[in-house]
Amino acid sequence: MARSPSVGPSPAPGLVTPVPWWRHRRVVPWVVQGAVALTVLVVVAFLLGNLIRNLTAAGLLLTWNWLGQPAGFDISETLLPFNAELPYWRGLAAGLVNTLRVVITGLVGSTLVGTLLGMASFSGNALLRGLTRTYVEVVRNIPLLLQLVFWYFVVFLSLPNGTAALQLPGVVLAKSGLYLAGFGDGLHWIGPQLQNGVWQAPLRLSVEFGALLTGLIAYTAAFIAEVVRGGIAAVPKGQWEAASSLGLSWWQTLSKVVLPQALRVIVPGLNTQFISLAKNSSLAVAVGYTDLYSVAETTLNQTGRAVEVVLLLLGTYLALDLFISLMMNGLNRLVQIRER
């Protein structure tokens, strides 16, 4: 009688065969991530080593001593006093103040305009809805640089001067700038006045600042309008019907019922647009406004310290964007609906 083939011993009941490490679901991801991290470190080390060798050969080792040297250039418009005898770091600080001035004002203005445009998309007036949609589609599809050039050369530099300037109570808009009434010496309210053919006022904004701010607000507001429209559209239609049954008007329904519920959808999108506005402010050089990038470019041309200047720019804009993101993330946590 033929013998049956021998069979090896079967594993004891209750014992699990160990899985090889290259098939382990927890080990493999760590191994892959470690390999990627090691590769990145090797590449970064190679690039840094190459940079240091090239700088050493050119006699341009990294140094920050030049920040204390006299800048030798002036800044035409700044909230932080600066002249050519002050050091480079003071000039960069003045440029940063100018950048923050544009960014903060632009964030407030674009948020207000964009929110109103987004709300107008749900208006019962067909003409208003059509104009809003046309504005959003046109502005979003034209490069920001072209819009800044348009506002500066076509609009602001075409304004009249002298007595022909656009005059409103407490406000004068001329080719030389925007003049606003304010408190002068002795805390007296003083409006814009024309003296020897030149407008004078307690507060003057240059046309460069006006063109940059107008372009940034008009451009960013179009994107914010889409974010607001999407957030409002995410609110269930029943909320509109419930508010209407209570006798609330269109404006009351939006401001008191719909918009508060839409914030949890709107805020994350606003974060992206706010960061974009902060980065787009570096296009100020196109209209002659002296911001951080403009001052850094002049500093680079005079000192030749390209690496240090670029590192300062990268670090500053990164810190600014991270701060905006931090604030918006905190706001996002506040508006989220919490289940009880």
Secondary structure, 3 states (H helix, E strand, C coil): CCCCCCCCCCCCCCCCCCCCHHHCCCHHHHHHHHHHHHHHHHHHHHHHHHHHHHHHHHCCCCCCHHHHCECCCCCCCCCCCCCCCCEHHHHHHHHHHHHHHHHHHHHHHHHHHHHHHHHHCCCCCHHHHHHHHHHHHHHHCCCHHHHHHHHHHHHHHHCCCHHHCEEECCEEEECCEEEECEECHHHCEECCEEECCEEECCEEECHHHHHHHHHHHHHHHHHHHHHHHHHHHCCCHHHHHHHHHCCCCHHHHHHHHHHHHHHHHHHHHHHHHHHHHHHHHHHHHHHCCCCHHHHHHHHHHHHCCHHHHHHHHHHHHHHHHHHHHHHHHHHHHHHCCCCC
